[in-house]
Amino acid sequence: MKLSANTILITGGTSGIGLELAKQLHQRQNTILVTGRDPNKLRAIHEHIPRVQTYQSDVSDPAAIAALYERVTNEFPDLNMLINNAGVMRTLRLNGRIGLQDIGREIEVDLLRPVRMIEQFLPFLKTKPHATIINTSSLLAFVPLASSPIYSAAKAGLHSYTQSLRIQLHDTNVTVIELAPPATTTPLLENLGSDSLNSKNPIVMNVEKMVRVALEQLEHDTAEIRPGMSNIMKLMSRFAPTFMLKQVNKSITSDLAKANLGEE
């Protein structure tokens, strides 16, 4: 896959993996469009990467997605790549006290948001000679973390959806990619407040390196990009699923359970 001279829309591109994708793809001579909810973060991007175009938008709102589509496709008719990256991760105790509305937050943000973005942008992308959709899932799509049950389920759902989308678009000009990052040095991980998951832990991957590895695999047309521990997790979960489930939840569930919320 050619990773230059593209016009790329990245949701949740104001921090973490999304911001690093914006930086590295900009360095490869692409036109980068970034969405985010925080106007201060969007302004900060302009200070560091002046040529990046920013859009304040809450893409968890279907009406906001439709409005974003009208603006982006009118202003950048060469758009040919969509990266669904925005996400939220919480640690939750399933005790019946979360509330019926709030319990589904990660499903809404991490699963329905990218599904709606694709539903809105897909007809437009099909008009391009070559187009790409990248969905950012997680290593937890393969093995759930019990202390983040809804997030894990949402990412597993996104993994499944992406596989189906790839099959349905097989004979079209649209390539479908899944990026399943491992634990990565981002604000999302920091906000979880875990003593186990920090930059000194060998299972945690530096975000700059993770994105660099991901883009290298993308250049080689890898359909399911699993940097670092994500690749091991996927393979081991197939051969020893019960063992991997216990191992993932053995050492870090207790201190993650003390945390409240992570978002990027």
N, C-alpha and C positions, 0 to 999 in steps of 0.2 A: 504494500500500500504506500502511495506517495504521501509523505507528511510535510509537504510544503505547498504553498499557493492554494490553500483551502480557506474557506470561510466557515468558522467553527463557533457554534453557540454552546456555552457551558453554563448549566444551571448550578447555583451554589458555588460560584467561582471566586468568592471574596475571601476565602480562607482555606486552610488545609489542602487536601488533594486537588480540589477545584482550582485554587489559586496557583498551585505548582504546575498543574496542567496548562493553565493560561500562560505562565511564564515560559515554560519550555517549548510549547507550541508556537508562541510568539517569536522566540528565538529562531525557530525554523521557517520564518518568513510566511506565517499564516496570518489571516485577518481574524482577530479574536473578539468575540462578543460574550459578555459576562452578565449573568443575572444575579441579583441578591436583594435582600429585604432592607439591609442597613445602609442608608445613604452615606454615612461616615466611612464605612468600609469601601463603598464604591468610589468615593472621592480619593481614598488612600491608594487605590489601585492606579488611578491616574497619575499620582505623584511618582510611582515606581515604574509604571508601564504606560506612558502617556497615550500611545496609539491604540490601546485596548478600548473598545466601546462598551459602555456599561448601561444596564437597564435595571431600574428599581422595579422589582416585580415579585409578588408572592405567588409562585407557580403551584402552590397547593390549592389555589382558587381557580376553578375552571374559567370564570370570566376573565381573570387576569391572564390566563394562558391564551385565550382568544385575542385579547388586546395586544399581548406581546407578539403573537404571530403576525398580526397586521403590521405592526411597526417594523419588526425585523425583516420580514420578507419584502416590504416596500423599500426599506432603506438599504438592504443588502440582498438583492435578488440572486446573488451567486452563492448564497448559503448552501452548503452541501454536507455539513457534518453537525450532528447533534450529540452532545455528551450530557447525559442525565446523571448528575453527580450530587445534587443537593440531598441532604439527609439529616435525620435526627435519630439519636440513640439514647435510651434511658435505661436505668436499672429500676426494675419494678418488683414489688412483692405482690403476688397474686392473692390478695386477701379479701377481695370483694369490696374494697373501699376506694378504688381508683375513680369510679364513676363510668357510666355507660358511654358518655361522649368522649372522655379523655382516654379511655382504654385503647381506642383504635387509632391514636395519633400517629404512631409509626406506620401503620397500614396505609393511612391517608397520605403521609409524606413520602415514605420510602417505596411504596408500591403503586398506589393510585396516581401519584404525581407523575412519574415517568411514563406510565401507561397513557395518561391523558396527553402529555406532551407529544408522545409518538402519534397518537390518534390525530392530533391537530396538525402536526408537521409532516406526516408521512406522505400524503398526496403531493405536497410541494417537493419533497425530496425525491420522489419518483420521477419528477420531470428533469432531474439532473443526469448527465451522462454517468457520473459516479457519485454515490452518496454513502455515508456511513452513519450508523447509530451506535453509540457506545453507552451501555448501562453499567453504572458502578454498583456492584453488589458488595460482597464481603466474604471472607473465609467462613463466617458464621452462616452463610447460605448452605454450607456443607455439613457443619456440626454446630448445633445451637449452644449458646451460652445461657444457662438457666436463669441467671440474674438479669438478662436482657431478653426476655422471652418473646415480646412482640416485635422487637427489632429483628431478632433472628428469624422469626416466622416471615416477616415482610421481605427480608433479603432472600430467603429460600423461595418465596413466591416470585420475586423478581428474577431469580435464576431460572425458574421453570418457565416463566413468561418469555424470557429472552430466548430460550431454546425453541419454543414454539414459534416465536416471531421469526427466528432465523430460518426455520423450515418453510414457513409461509412465504418468505421473501427470497427464497433460494434462486428462483428464476427471474429475479428482477435486478435492477442496477443498484439496489441498496444492500450494503454489507452490514451485518449485525454482529457486534462485538460485546462480550461481557468482560469487565475488569473487576476481579475479585481481590481486593487488597487484603493483606494481612493486617495485624495491629500495626499502626503507622503513627509516626510522631506528628500529630495534628492537634488542634484545639479540642476536637471531639474526644480524643483519648485523654488529654489533660483534664478535661472537665469531668471525666468519670471519677477522678480522685483515687485511682487505684495505686497502691504501693507496688504491686507486682508488675503492672504495665507501665514502664517508663523507658526512657531512651537507653538506659544501661542494660535492659533485659534483651538478651540475644534474639528473642522471638519478635521484638518490635523493630520494624524497618524504618529507616530514615525516609522521610517523605520525598526528598529530592532524588534519592537513589531509587525508591519504589517507582516513581513516575518515569525516570530514565529507563529502567528495565521494562516498564510497561510499553513505552513508546518503541523501544527496540523490538519487542515482540509484535507490536502492531504493524511495524514495517514489514514483518515477515508473515502478515495475514493470519496471525494466531486468533482463532475465533473465541477462545476462552483464556484470558490472560490471568495467570495465577502467580504473582510474584512471591518470592520468599516462602514463608511457612504455608501460604495458601495452597501451593502445589502439593506439599506433603500432606496437608490436612485433607485435601480432596482424595488423594490416592489411598491414604490410610483409612479414611471413612468408608471406603468401598470394601476393604478387606477385613477390617475389624471395627465395625461401627459402634458396638457397645463399649469396647475398650476406649475408643477415641472420645466418645461422649463423656465417659468418666474422667479421662485425663484432662480434657478441656475444662471441666467444671470442678476439678479437684483443688487446684491451687489458687484460683483467682476469684471464685464466686464469693467467698467470705468478705474480702475487702471491697469488691465491687458493690456488694449489697449495702455498704455504708454510703455510697455515692447517690447523687440525685439525678443529674441530667447532663447529657452531652449533646452538642448540636454543631453542625457545620453547614 
